[in-house]
Amino acid sequence: MDRHRKKYLNTDKRIHAAFIRLLARNEFSEISVSELCRMAGVNRSTFYAHYANTQELAEQIHTVIVEKFFDEMLAKGVLNPASARKKHASAAEQKATITGFLEFIKKYRVVYETIRKNRIYFSFEINKQEMKTDIFFPRFEMMNITDPVKKEYLFEFVFSGAYAVVNKWVDSGCGEDAAMIGEILFGIFKHNSILG
């Protein structure tokens, strides 16, 4: 990697870190580019060379986090791109994927809490829709649940329940073992015929 690219990426990391710290204690609308630049140790022209505005920065941070999640899960061998559509993944494979997801959230808990608190500014709804169409709906169809209305309601029920369990765990400081919370989530999914 050439020296200029390395410097650009290092500046990006500083801007990301400053933005997350500011979001943890302020509302998104309260964050000024000036304050962000001061905390990151960069000037305004440098910020605007990287981002058009703070919304674009929020989207970039979200993309980086999602990519990091998939990279870590693939490196651990607990996530396979085809596994979501695999009808007969073993219970152990399914639990490992869920637990890996929870361990990632625990590792980046402050970032998760910040994104959750400010989810309107990150691609939360877009990601939710992608999960619905790419993961949940194909699973429902494998289980012969094809009625569009039933799929919508079942998705909302299961997604909301799983999201609430994860948030309760995060709010408690991720004190309980990730594998135990994974068992709870596995049970929710299994009970609702999402896992084979």
Secondary structure by P-SEA (a helix, b strand, c coil): ccaaaaaaaaaaaaaaaaaaaaaaccccccccaaaaaaaacccaaaaaaccccaaaaaaaaaaaaaaaaaaaaaaaccccccccccccccaaaaaaaaaaaaaaaaaaaaaaaaaaaaccccaaaaaaaaaaacccaaaaaaaccccaaaaaaaaaaaaaaaaaaaaaaaaacccccaaaaaaaaaaaaaaacccc
